[in-house]
Amino acid sequence: MNLIKALSSLFAGKNDDNFLEFQHFRTLNLRGYGNGYPLSDTKGNKIHNIFRLNISGTTYQHIGKPPSKTIPKLRIADDLVLVPNPENKYDPQAVRVMTLEGNQIGWIPKNHLRKQQIFSRLMDGYEVFSCVANKGIGSKSGIPWCEIQVVLYATPTEPSLEDENPNSLSSFMLKLKEMRQQ
């Protein structure tokens, strides 16, 4: 079964807008390669910021399979899809965290420092990258958790990390990674 048919059946009986939204924003989420992240987006914009965060909402049923069934099957470095959800009645800048197969595993936390930046980038049509950084099940609680890595790329108003801080350790590490890939 091809991916489109699988996604159509996953979203069947649910809001068709969710399926169309997922399909649209899936194209703005870059794919990694092995254990790495793209050093630039498809327009050649270099990295603006790299960070990790623990997602929220892993105990709730969302779109697709429950996170308790999906998160344990994820592997470190699995690509993810971030989908803004401006219709969310609790948070108009909500961002879903979904697998490539369309299963929602949680949310970018409502009060996370960079959530608004992620939301705005996606709504404005900029590309991002996200993948699984770590995951597990709480030993006492049995609740799944997932830490993700997010990479944001430079925009006309936000320069790349290398341009903003050319002598920083982060810029040096990015240059080193780029040399290793050549």
N, C-alpha and C positions, 0 to 999 in steps of 0.2 A: 504494500500500500504506500503510495507516495505521501510526502509530508503534508501537502495541501489537503488531501482526503483525510489523513489522520487528524489534522487540526480541525477540519470541518466537523468530524464526528465528535471530537473532544468538546467543541463549543455548541454542539447540537442541543437544542432545547434551552440554551442560555441566550442571553442577549447577543444578537448577531453583530452589534456594534463592538462588543468585546473582541470578537474574532477579527473584524476589520482593523480595529485599533492595534491589536497584537501584530497583525501582518504588516501594518504600516511602520510601527516602531521597531519591529524586528530588523528592518533594513537600516535603521540608524544605529544599531548595536553591532559594532565590529566584531569579527571572529578572531580569536587568538590562534597561535600556532604552537603546538606542543605545550611547553610550560611557560610561554611568554605572552607578552601583550604587544600590539602594534606600536611602534615608536612614533608613528604619525597616522592621521586619519587618511581617508581616500583622497582628500584635497591637498595633502602634504603638510597640514598643520601639525606642528610638534606638540609634545605633551605639555599641558599647562599644570596638571596636578595628578598625583597618584595617592590614593588613600584606601584604608580598609575600614569596614564597619560591620557590626553585627546587625542582621536584619531583625525586624519585629514581626509579630503576627504568625509565628510558626505553629501555634496551637489551634488555629482556626482553619475551617474548610474554606477554600477560595475557589478559583477556577481550576478545573481538572482534579487530579488526585490530591488527597490531603497531604500537607507537608510532612506529616509523620510517616507516610509511605514513600514520599519522593526524596526527602533529604538524605536518608541513609543510603540511597542508591547513587547519589551524586559522588563524583570524584574530584579531588583537588584539581584545579585548573579547568574544570568544565565551564564552557561559556554560558552566560546567562543573558537574559533580555530584560531591560528596564523599560517599563511602560508607564507614562504619566497617566493619572486618573483624575482629571479636573472635576468630574461629576461626583466625586466622593463627598458624601454629606458630612463626614467628620473632619476631612482635611482636603480643601480644594487644591492643594499642591501635592497630593499623594502620589507616590511612585511605586508601582507594583514591581516585584522581583519574580521573574518567571524563568523556567527552563526553556531550552530551544524547542521542546515538544509542546509548550503551551501550558504547563502546570505552574500555577502560582504557588510559590513557596513562602511568600511573606511580603513585607513592605520595607522601604527605606524608612527608618524611624522618624516619626513626626517632628521631633525636635533636633534632628541631626544637623550639625553645623552646615553641611554641604547639600542638604536635601533640596533646598530652593534652587541652588545652582544646577543640580542634576535635572530637576523638573524644567527649569527655564531653557536649558540647553536642548533638551528633547523637544519641547514645544516649539522652539525656534528652528528645529530641523538640523541641529548639529549632531555629529556622531559621538558616541561614547563607547567604552569597552568595560565589561564587567565579567568576572568569573568567580568561581568558588575558591576561597583562600583556605578555609578550614570548615569543618562541620562535625557534628556528633550528636549524641543523645545524653542529656543530663543523667548522671549516675544515680542520683536520688530521686529526681523528679520524673525522669523518663521523657522529658520534653525535648524535641529536636531543636538544635540551634545551628546557625550557619553564619560564618563570617565571609564577606565578599570583598573582592578588590575592585575598585572603580578607577578608571583612567579617564580624565577629561582632557580635551585637546584645546589648543589656543583658538581664540576667536579674534575678530577685529578689535574688540575692546579689552581682551584679556590675553596678554602675551604668553609665549611658551615659557616654561621653567628656565630653559637655557638663556632666553633673551632677558628675562626678569632678574635672574640671579646666576650669571655666567660662571661665577667662581664658587658656587655652593657645592657641597658634597653630592647632593641629588643630581645636579647638572653633570658633575664628573662621572657619576655612576651611569647616567643615561648615555653619555659619550662612550664610555667603556663598553656598555652593552651594544651600542651601535657598531663599534669597531669589531667586536666579536662576531657579529652577524655578517660582516663583509667577507 
